[in-house]
Amino acid sequence: MWNAIQAIRRRLTTQVGRKAVIGIPYGWLLIFFLVPFLIVLKISFSNVVLAMPPVEPILTWGRDQVLQIRVNLSNYTFVFGDRLYVAAFVNSLRVAAVSTLLALLIGYPMAYGIARAQGAWRNILFLLVSLPFFTSFLLRVYAWIGLLGRGGPVNAILMHLGLIQEPIQLLQTDFAVYLGMVYSYLPFMVLPLYSAIEKLDLTLLEAAADLGCRPSKAFFAVTLPLTREGILAGCLLVFIPAVGEYVIPALLGGPDTLMIGRVVWDEFFANRDWPVASALAIVLLLILSVFVLLLQKVQAGEEEPS
Amino acid sequence: MTQQMTETKPSHSEMPYVRIDHVTKRFGSFEAVNQVSLDIEKGEIFCLLGGSGCGKTTLLRMLAGFEEPTEGAIYIDGVDVTSVPPYERPVNMMFQSYALFPHMTVAQNVAFGLRQDGVSKSDALLKVREMLAMVQLEGYESRKPHQLSGGQRQRVALARALVKRPKLLLLDEPLGALDKKLRERTQFELVNLQEKLGVTFVIVTHDQEEAMTLASRLGVMQSGKILQVGSPTDIYEFPNSRYVADFIGSVNLFDGQLTVDEPDHCLIHCEALGLEVHIDHGVSSAPDALVTVALRPEKIRLSREQPAQVENCVQGWVTGVAYLGDSTRFLIQLDNGTQVQVTRPNIDRHDEHLAADERVWAFWEGNSPVVVAR
């Protein structure tokens, strides 16, 4: 009898608990992500007016108690029709893709080293990776301005080594943007890679060696495919924010570094064209969603081979 | 190290198939394997048996090439492989966890080793098919490991390790993860397969039943040393030490002192039994030597009436009865408090079994006990 009551209680608490555990974060996302998204979506269908806020409401009450809904699609046609915006999108995707690839190439050996390090060392290395989070992101990007400037230490060292005769332009170049991107997003690449590599059963590598596979080959035959989920997660965590990145191209990039984050900023604050800025944001979101869905499909397809 | 090995390479041609020559392995200050020498013949099933931490797995890993001996040398088929990396050894291993590649199908797993050797895809496929048929897994080629049962995974692991026809197959607790019924079936299949392919097997296990049924010879290990090497019968019936007697099977151990030691019999005074144990052979030991008498429970008989024999007879109370189906285990408490384990086979269904609190005689033959050093 007592056991039955206990079982029911356990069942109830686990059910309620499970719902709460899932429900609370979803509720949070619903309120603080979905609602703002809907507001942005609404603005993207609106017109510019000289008012506060500088957009025309979509829903209006007409004279005879008629609810009028005006959906203005011209912002979207404008966005797709303008070469500047298309170029900004393409450029952002390219910069993000290259940065992601660089972060992966640098991050994988790092994560591998941490995952294979001995006990205490592993903790220290792990802490070092997360150390940048202790300082503001903005400050860290600003620091690069000082480092890369004409009178900065990077130029000084290069001149001291005799590699260059006079200071070279490092700031406001694509190089500086890539540097800033890789630097800022590297931890987001390393952490999921670390957990994937750390989970890898080392006996599998022994099995590969036992069957005649050299370590270098075993990396590609066993380690890489079995850490694929970490690679995908790391790439998404770097790629998605990198596409919409505003601060790094604004501070380190040159005037011709065209990235969608800056364009959205300019539309909002310089042109006060909220509807076009919102339309740009929605298009960006759609592009990224397509990427995520494609990746998920690839992943699901590999998991269940027919 | 290489220098030393070329020097110690034996010149005589009668080299056993596998020779482990004074091998020691240290991890820091811990000696996992201590001066082990062992010869294994071609086509044998050799079993390394011992409790956890006895060094058996380290020895196996040195045969596979995952660990390099700190001292000593290992020869396989006359070739010094002491420092040869695992991927260049003619040795394959079946891992305790099976270590199947989870991202590959059964066929890809089995073909992996062949593909490393540059066997073409079509040839590899033929060999994989043949091997899978041998382990009764036809039609499972395109399954992934996670879609298989434990027994099926074990067969895939076996097929993968055997498909390259290694000179030596190492098996780390091969039946450890299977349930009892499956183990019994697999044991015999494993032996059949070994006979069919003629591959030399080295098995590591902590399970004495597994060792006894599989092995043609076995070596009992403790604290990095091999205590005894012999056939299962040798090890069971003639253990050379107290540890081996106690480790393999159940045993009653009685400490005693040698009082008479003639070529045709000896007497050992055992305080615990309250009698002089009569053994019908001499032990040629020092007089008054302190020894242990090891007596297997199934070698002791029980009777309600006093037996005809005078020697090796004790009386006590039945204090415990455990019916195991094929046999019954009795716990007998002698009048001086000593507990004696006795196992009797249940031959006759309608036997009137002894019950607890009955008064019984326990007796044994003069050739039943084994005398080992204390």
Interface residues (C-beta under 8 A of the other chain):
Chain A: D201 T203 L204 E206 A207 A208 A209 D210 L211 G212 C213 R214 P215 K217 A221 V222 P225 L226 P305
Chain B: A64 G65 F66 P85 P86 Y87 E88 V91 N92 M93 F95 S97 A99 L100 F101 P102 H103 T105 F112 G113 Q116 D117 S142 K144 R160 A161 K164
